[in-house]
Amino acid sequence: MEDLLNKESVKRVLKVLNDFDQSIKVENLDTSARTAKDAAESFRKL
């Protein structure tokens, strides 16, 4: 699978986020996170 952070659409979003607030950090999860609960569980595994 292509590295998600290298996709042009993701790069555009990252630029907008960075222009808005440089303290915002984007995390690329190794697992699927369709819900906030899934994302929270993925972060616990880090």
PAZAPA-4460 file (N, C-alpha, C; in steps of 0.05 Angstrom, whole numbers, plus 32768, in hexadecimal, padded with zeros to 4 digits):
% residues 46
    n_x    n_y    n_z   ca_x   ca_y   ca_z    c_x    c_y    c_z   seq   type   mol
   8011   7FE8   8000   8000   8000   8000   8012   8019   8000     1      M     A
   800A   802D   7FF0   8018   8046   7FEF   8018   8053   800A     2      E     A
   802F   805F   8011   8030   806D   802B   801C   8084   802B     3      D     A
   800A   8082   803D   7FF3   8095   803F   7FFC   80B2   8040     4      L     A
   8011   80B7   804F   801A   80D3   8053   8027   80DF   803A     5      L     A
   802C   80CF   8025   8038   80D8   800C   8023   80DE   7FF7     6      N     A
   800A   80D9   7FFC   7FF4   80DF   7FE9   7FF0   80FD   7FE8     7      K     A
   7FEB   8107   7FCF   7FE8   8123   7FCB   7FD1   812F   7FDC     8      E     A
   7FBB   8121   7FDE   7FA4   812B   7FED   7FAB   812E   800B     9      S     A
   7FBA   811B   8015   7FC3   811C   8031   7FD6   8132   8035    10      V     A
   7FE8   8136   8022   7FFB   814C   8024   7FED   8167   8025    11      K     A
   7FD8   816A   8015   7FC9   8183   8015   7FBC   8188   8031    12      R     A
   7FB0   8173   803C   7FA4   8176   8057   7FB9   817C   806C    13      V     A
   7FCF   816F   806B   7FE5   8174   807E   7FEE   8191   807C    14      L     A
   7FF0   819C   8064   7FF8   81B8   8060   7FE4   81CB   806D    15      K     A
   7FCA   81C6   8068   7FB5   81D7   8073   7FB6   81D6   8092    16      V     A
   7FB9   81BE   809D   7FBA   81BB   80BA   7FD2   81CA   80C5    17      L     A
   7FE9   81C7   80B7   8001   81D5   80C0   7FFF   81F3   80BF    18      N     A
   7FF2   81FD   80A9   7FEE   821A   80A6   7FDB   8224   80BC    19      D     A
   7FC8   8213   80C4   7FB5   821B   80D9   7FC2   821B   80F4    20      F     A
   7FD0   8205   80FB   7FDC   8203   8116   7FF3   81EF   8114    21      D     A
   800B   81F9   8117   8023   81E8   8115   8026   81D3   812B    22      Q     A
   8016   81D5   8140   8018   81C2   8156   8007   81A9   8151    23      S     A
   7FF7   81A9   813B   7FE7   8191   8135   7FF9   817B   812A    24      I     A
   7FF6   8164   8136   8006   814D   812D   7FF4   8138   8120    25      K     A
   7FFC   812C   810A   7FED   8117   80FD   7FFB   80FD   8101    26      V     A
   7FEB   80E9   8109   7FF5   80CE   810E   7FEB   80BB   80F9    27      E     A
   7FFC   80AA   80EF   7FF4   8096   80DC   7FF2   807B   80EB    28      N     A
   7FD9   8072   80EF   7FD5   8059   80FF   7FDA   8040   80EE    29      L     A
   7FE5   802C   80FA   7FEA   8013   80ED   7FD1   8002   80E9    30      D     A
   7FBC   8009   80F7   7FA3   7FFA   80F6   7F8D   800C   80EB    31      T     A
   7F77   8000   80E3   7F60   800E   80DA   7F52   801C   80F1    32      S     A
   7F49   8034   80ED   7F3A   8043   8102   7F22   8050   80F5    33      A     A
   7F0C   8041   80F5   7EF3   804C   80E9   7EE3   805D   80FD    34      R     A
   7EE9   805A   8116   7EDB   8069   812B   7EF0   8075   813E    35      T     A
   7EE7   8088   814E   7EF8   8093   8162   7F02   807E   8176    36      A     A
   7EF0   806B   817C   7EF7   8055   818E   7F0E   8044   8182    37      K     A
   7F0C   803E   8168   7F21   802F   815B   7F3C   803E   815C    38      D     A
   7F3A   8058   8157   7F53   8069   8158   7F5F   8069   8174    39      A     A
   7F4E   806B   8188   7F58   806B   81A4   7F65   8051   81AA    40      A     A
   7F5A   803B   81A1   7F66   8021   81A7   7F80   801E   8198    41      E     A
   7F82   8029   8180   7F9B   8028   8171   7FB1   8038   817F    42      S     A
   7FAA   804F   818A   7FBD   805F   8199   7FC7   8052   81B2    43      F     A
   7FB6   8042   81BF   7FBE   8034   81D7   7FD4   801F   81D1    44      R     A
   7FD4   8015   81B8   7FE7   8000   81B0   8002   800C   81AA    45      K     A
   8004   8027   81A7   801E   8033   81A0   8031   8033   81B6    46      L     A
***
